[in-house]
Amino acid sequence: MIDSFQHIGMRKRLVEVLREKGIKNEAVLTAIGDIPRHLFCFDTVFLQFSYDDKAFPIGSGQTISQPYTVAFQTELLQVKKRDKILEIGTGSGYQTAVLAQLGAKVYTIERQKALHDKSSLLLEKLNYKARCFYGDGYAGRQAFAPYDKILVTCGAPYIPEALKNQLKIGGVMVVPVGEFNGVQTMLSLVKLSETEFETVEHGAFQFVPMLNKTDTAL
Ligand code: SAH
């Protein structure tokens, strides 16, 4: 678990790249400057590139999201200290760490057992406070609802009803929606009442698909 001066230097450069690409939220940039992303790149082949603004394979056919995407989604979420946040798609745990570092209480769900096991252990070792669950994100996690914020980090074919229901009124959900294996549109939703949402579109992104129980595991 080494975090060297070289890593710290590479992170500083990454923060500048994100700033140039339009990320403005200083708390988000500080979190990215602090978190050792190389430890979340489970496939050692990609270690040397871990501070490039790119997504990488992390095993089980999944990827760690591109830092710009993590920063963009986190910015849209308008995270406040002590927000209760549900994340769908723990993956490497990197995005989870960013939310935890911002002072949120994070609940995160991953449907790939191997990834869940790895990322929950890593987050614990690095002392990021998050509750990690192995399960299906389409169902959310009713036991801890309602959430101030919900963040989906895989491409959803539609917005799951359970997630809409588990969001607080006044809460924000950020979710990329679109066809499997295609391009998704990043949406941010504010819940206005039990049945009404205000939705804003934020351009095209590419995520690994949000799979349900009947899809074969990748
Ligand atoms: N936040 C992650 C992104 C990982 S990619 C990171 O920073 O590394 C998206 C993840 O969503 C993958 O690990 C994938 O296995 C997971 N996923 C896909 N469908 C899911 C579902 N229905 N429920 C929970 N997780 C899901």
Residues whose N, C-alpha, C, O or C-beta is under 5 A from the ligand:
A	BS01	SAH	Q62 T63 I64 S65 I88 G89 T90 G91 S92 G93 Y94 Q95 I109 E110 R111 Q112 G135 D136 G137 Y138 T153 C154 V208 P209 M210 L211 N212
